[in-house]
Amino acid sequence: MQEILKHTILALTILNLPMFGLISFNPTMGSLASVLSFVSLFLYYFFVKKSKPLTALILLGILYYSISGFHFSGPIELFIKDAVRYFLFILSITEVAKHTTNAEACFYLLGGAISVIVNALVYSDEYGRYAGFYINPNRAGLVCVLGFAFTYRLASKKFKLIAQFIFTLGGIATLSRYFLLLLVLINVLSLFANKKNVIGLIAGAVGLVVIINTPAFELNKDRFDALESFFSEGEVKTTTITKESREETWALYTDPIMEGFLFGNGFGSMQGHGGDTVGIKVGVHNTYLMVLGESGVIPFLLILIFYASLVVKSFRHFNTNPEYLYLSIIVSSFLMVSHNYFYNYVILFFTIWLYTRVGMKSKIINPELDSK
């Protein structure tokens, strides 16, 4: 029963099935999947020996919601629902994360990457950026690069190479600039851990060749041409690559953030829901700035210090578990391009997964899990 509940939770969380059901089918299916997820979490929590939840994320939630709530003038039901879901997830998911092996995490992430490839091959569209179960291509890119990082601990070299190829193929199909940047960074870092990891670069190169030479992949023309220009003669199309950059979006919020530096501008003001309360229709696309802009400097410092310490603690295990550093860089850097942190359960899950390995008294928790 315990294992069934765990795998139900992993499938619903990592594969983003509640949101996928809501958007791709109907609200009823999405709601049922969401209810199943939280009921499974609740039951699992009582089946296993309970340990201390992640205090930093609990405190972050308390500070963020309490301070930002003072300035919130929207529907109170929306605010309460968002806060309750966050705390329920943080309190319940810790035990699931602690008992999830590398191989299990990689397996579900692989399923997510395959859904992106299927989306690109079978359900292509004019937009030309694909997301599979994740609706948003940038979030799909996150899943693919997370999966790529997990492959470095797979025992089977054959399966490792196949998995790296699939994650690369799925990631390129998202045409996410974040995915491409982090994929290169992780491959470079992996060479410092073991020169034999050059095989990851080969898998990436093969994936790129397959994408370029497979007409069935109908990718966004501007972004695809810009990507292809790196590997062909002629001018590199940097204009497309830098168009609508995150830096430009962040700059729009400079004045509102400075005006609400101490206590923020209120819940939702930086997330671009319709026309938000600071008069800018797009979201800030940066979790750190969102927290600062909505709830002020104290929660901002907490989330900044927490993720910085996660990177530092992960680095200490580089000789034995280099994938911890890759994962810490991924989760902390993704917060710089996304503002849906408090309901992005993929990011929250892998943050807690990593913390249970490196954050508890700076030593690996349940190291036997990571050998599987």
VEXDRENTOR-294921 format. One record per residue (C-alpha): residue in three letters; x, y, z. Coordinates in steps of 0.25 Angstrom, whole numbers, padded with zeros to 4 digits, always signed. Each point is the difference from the previous one (the first is absolute). Layout:
AlaXYZ
...
This chain:
Met+0000+0000+0000
Gln+0011+0010+0004
Glu+0007-0003-0014
Ile-0013+0002-0008
Leu-0002+0013+0007
Lys+0014+0005-0002
His+0000-0003-0015
Thr-0014+0006-0001
Ile+0005+0013+0006
Leu+0013+0000-0009
Ala-0008-0002-0013
Leu-0010+0011+0004
Thr+0011+0010+0004
Ile+0011-0002-0009
Leu-0009-0003-0012
Asn-0008+0012+0003
Leu-0013-0008-0002
Pro-0010+0009+0007
Met+0004+0012-0008
Phe+0000-0008-0013
Gly-0013-0006+0003
Leu-0006+0014+0003
Ile+0005+0007-0013
Ser+0000-0011-0010
Phe-0013-0007+0004
Asn-0010+0006+0010
Pro+0000+0007+0014
Thr-0006-0012+0006
Met+0011-0010-0004
Gly+0010+0011+0005
Ser-0007+0001+0013
Leu-0001-0015+0002
Ala+0015-0002-0003
Ser+0003+0012+0010
Val-0008-0006+0011
Leu+0006-0014-0003
Ser+0014+0006+0002
Phe-0003+0007+0013
Val-0008-0012+0006
Ser+0012-0009-0004
Leu+0009+0009+0007
Phe-0008+0000+0012
Leu-0001-0015+0001
Tyr+0015-0002-0003
Tyr+0003+0010+0011
Phe-0007-0009+0010
Phe+0006-0013-0005
Val+0015+0003+0002
Lys+0008+0005+0012
Lys-0001+0015+0000
Ser+0012+0009+0001
Lys+0002+0015+0001
Pro-0005+0008-0012
Leu+0008+0010-0007
Thr+0000+0011+0010
Ala+0006+0011-0010
Leu-0011-0002-0010
Ile-0011+0000+0011
Leu+0005+0013+0005
Leu+0001+0005-0014
Gly-0014-0003-0003
Ile-0005+0007+0014
Leu+0008+0012-0003
Tyr-0004+0001-0015
Tyr-0015-0002+0002
Ser-0001+0008+0013
Ile+0007+0012-0005
Ser-0005+0000-0015
Gly-0014-0003+0006
Phe-0001+0014+0006
His+0000+0007-0013
Phe-0009-0010-0008
Ser-0013+0005-0004
Gly-0004-0011-0010
Pro-0009-0012+0003
Ile+0003-0006+0014
Glu-0004-0014-0005
Leu+0012+0001-0010
Phe+0010+0004+0011
Ile-0005-0010+0010
Lys+0000-0012-0010
Asp+0014+0004-0005
Ala+0006+0000+0014
Val-0007-0012+0005
Arg+0005-0008-0012
Tyr+0014+0005+0002
Phe+0001-0004+0015
Leu-0007-0014-0002
Phe+0010-0003-0011
Ile+0012+0004+0008
Leu-0004-0007+0012
Ser-0004-0013-0007
Ile+0010-0002-0011
Thr+0013-0001+0009
Glu-0002-0014+0003
Val-0003-0004-0015
Ala+0013+0008-0004
Lys+0008-0007+0010
His-0004-0014-0005
Thr+0001+0003-0015
Thr+0013-0006-0006
Asn+0008+0006-0011
Ala-0005-0010-0010
Glu-0015+0002+0004
Ala+0001+0015-0002
Cys+0008-0002-0013
Phe-0011-0009-0005
Tyr-0012+0010+0002
Leu+0008+0011-0006
Leu+0003-0009-0012
Gly-0015-0002-0001
Gly-0002+0015-0001
Ala+0011+0002-0010
Ile-0006-0011-0009
Ser-0014+0008+0001
Val+0007+0012-0006
Ile+0006-0008-0012
Val-0014-0006-0002
Asn-0006+0014+0000
Ala+0010+0004-0010
Leu-0001-0011-0009
Val-0015-0003+0000
Tyr-0007+0012+0005
Ser+0009+0011-0007
Asp-0006+0014-0001
Glu+0004+0014-0006
Tyr+0006+0005+0013
Gly+0011-0010-0002
Arg+0004-0002+0015
Tyr-0004-0012+0007
Ala-0003-0003+0015
Gly-0007-0014+0001
Phe-0006-0002+0013
Tyr+0005+0014+0005
Ile-0008+0009-0009
Asn+0011+0011+0001
Pro+0013-0003-0008
Asn+0009+0006+0010
Arg-0005-0009+0011
Ala+0002-0012-0009
Gly+0014+0005-0003
Leu+0002+0000+0016
Val-0005-0015+0000
Cys+0010-0004-0011
Val+0012+0007+0006
Leu-0003-0006+0014
Gly-0001-0014-0006
Phe+0013+0002-0007
Ala+0006+0003+0013
Phe-0005-0013+0006
Thr+0006-0008-0011
Tyr+0014+0001+0006
Arg-0004-0009+0011
Leu-0006-0011-0009
Ala+0008-0013+0001
Ser-0003-0005-0014
Lys+0009+0007-0010
Lys-0010-0004-0011
Phe-0012+0005+0007
Lys+0007+0013+0004
Leu+0004+0003-0014
Ile-0014-0003-0005
Ala-0006+0009+0011
Gln+0009+0011-0003
Phe-0004+0000-0015
Ile-0015+0000+0004
Phe+0002+0011+0010
Thr+0008+0008-0011
Leu-0010-0002-0011
Gly-0012+0004+0009
Gly+0008+0012+0005
Ile+0003+0005-0014
Ala-0014-0002-0004
Thr-0004+0010+0011
Leu+0009+0010-0007
Ser+0002+0006+0014
Arg+0013+0009+0001
Tyr+0001-0004+0015
Phe+0000-0015-0003
Leu+0011+0002-0011
Leu+0009+0009+0010
Leu-0001-0010+0011
Leu+0002-0012-0008
Val+0013+0006-0005
Leu+0004+0004+0014
Ile-0003-0013+0006
Asn+0008-0008-0011
Val+0012+0009+0003
Leu-0001-0002+0015
Ser-0001-0015-0002
Leu+0013+0000-0007
Phe+0007+0005+0013
Ala-0006-0012+0008
Asn+0003-0010-0011
Lys+0006+0002-0014
Lys-0008-0013-0004
Asn-0012+0009+0001
Val+0003+0006-0014
Ile-0010-0011-0004
Gly-0011+0010+0004
Leu+0005+0010-0010
Ile+0000-0011-0011
Ala-0015-0003+0004
Gly-0003+0015-0001
Ala+0006+0001-0014
Val-0007-0012-0005
Gly-0013+0006+0005
Leu+0003+0013-0007
Val+0003-0007-0013
Val-0013-0008+0001
Ile-0008+0012+0003
Ile+0006+0008-0012
Asn-0002-0012-0010
Thr-0014-0005+0004
Pro-0011+0008-0007
Ala-0010-0005+0009
Phe+0005+0009+0011
Glu-0007+0013-0004
Leu+0007+0010+0009
Asn-0002+0015+0002
Lys+0007+0005-0013
Asp+0007+0012+0006
Arg+0005-0007+0013
Phe+0004-0012-0008
Asp+0007+0008-0011
Ala+0008+0007+0011
Leu+0004-0013+0007
Glu+0004-0006-0014
Ser+0009+0013-0003
Phe+0009-0004+0011
Phe+0004-0013-0008
Ser+0000+0005-0014
Glu+0008+0010-0008
Gly-0004+0015+0000
Glu-0005+0010+0011
Val-0005-0005+0013
Lys-0014+0005+0002
Thr+0002+0006+0014
Thr-0012+0010-0002
Thr-0010-0012+0001
Ile+0007-0006+0012
Thr+0000+0013+0008
Lys-0014+0005-0004
Glu-0009+0001+0012
Ser+0011-0004+0009
Arg-0003-0001+0015
Glu+0009+0012+0003
Glu-0010+0009-0008
Thr-0012-0006+0008
Trp+0007+0002+0014
Ala+0003+0014-0004
Leu-0015+0004-0001
Tyr-0001-0003+0015
Thr+0011+0008+0005
Asp-0008+0012+0005
Pro-0011-0009+0007
Ile+0010-0008+0007
Met+0008+0011+0005
Glu-0013+0007+0005
Gly-0004-0012+0008
Phe+0014-0005+0004
Leu-0003-0001+0015
Phe-0014-0007-0001
Gly-0003-0002-0014
Asn-0012+0003-0009
Gly-0009-0011+0004
Phe-0003-0015-0004
Gly-0001-0002-0015
Ser+0005+0014-0004
Met+0012-0005-0007
Gln-0006-0012-0008
Gly-0008+0007-0011
His-0013-0006+0002
Gly-0008+0009-0010
Gly+0004+0014+0004
Asp+0007-0001+0013
Thr+0000+0010+0012
Val+0013+0007-0005
Gly-0006+0003-0014
Ile+0009-0010-0008
Lys-0007-0011-0007
Val+0011-0010-0001
Gly+0006-0008+0012
Val+0014+0003+0005
His+0005-0014-0004
Asn+0009+0000+0012
Thr-0003-0007+0014
Tyr+0010+0008+0008
Leu-0005+0013-0006
Met-0015-0004+0002
Val+0002-0003+0015
Leu+0007+0013+0001
Gly-0010+0008-0007
Glu-0012-0007+0006
Ser+0004-0002+0015
Gly+0013+0008+0002
Val+0014-0002+0003
Ile-0001-0010+0012
Pro-0006-0011-0008
Phe+0009+0003-0011
Leu+0013-0001+0008
Leu-0005-0013+0005
Ile-0003-0007-0013
Leu+0013+0006-0006
Ile+0009-0005+0012
Phe-0007-0014+0000
Tyr+0003-0003-0015
Ala+0014+0006+0001
Ser+0002-0009+0012
Leu-0005-0012-0008
Val+0010+0002-0011
Val+0011+0001+0010
Lys-0004-0012+0007
Ser-0001-0008-0013
Phe+0013+0004-0004
Arg+0006-0006+0012
His-0005-0014-0005
Phe+0006+0003-0014
Asn+0010-0011+0001
Thr-0010-0011+0004
Asn-0013+0005-0006
Pro+0003+0011-0010
Glu-0015-0001-0005
Tyr-0004+0007+0013
Leu+0008+0013-0005
Tyr-0007-0001-0014
Leu-0014-0001+0007
Ser+0003+0011+0009
Ile+0004+0009-0011
Ile-0012-0004-0008
Val-0011+0003+0011
Ser+0007+0013+0004
Ser+0002+0005-0014
Phe-0014-0003-0005
Leu-0005+0009+0011
Met+0006+0011-0008
Val-0009-0002-0012
Ser-0013-0004+0007
His-0010+0006+0009
Asn-0009-0011+0004
Tyr+0009-0006+0011
Phe-0011-0002+0011
Tyr-0008-0009-0009
Asn+0011-0006-0009
Tyr-0001-0014+0007
Val+0012-0005-0009
Ile+0009+0010+0005
Leu-0005-0001+0014
Phe+0002-0015+0000
Phe+0014-0001-0005
Thr+0004+0012+0009
Ile-0005-0009+0012
Trp+0006-0013-0007
Leu+0014+0007-0001
Tyr-0001+0006+0014
Thr-0003-0014+0007
Arg+0014-0004-0006
Val+0009+0012+0003
Gly-0008+0009+0009
Met-0002-0008+0013
Lys+0013+0003+0008
Ser+0007+0001-0013
Lys+0001-0015-0002
Ile-0007-0009-0010
Ile-0013-0006+0005
Asn-0003-0015-0004
Pro+0012-0001-0009
Glu-0004-0014-0003
Leu-0012+0006-0008
Asp+0010+0007-0010
Ser+0007-0013-0003
Lys-0012-0005-0007
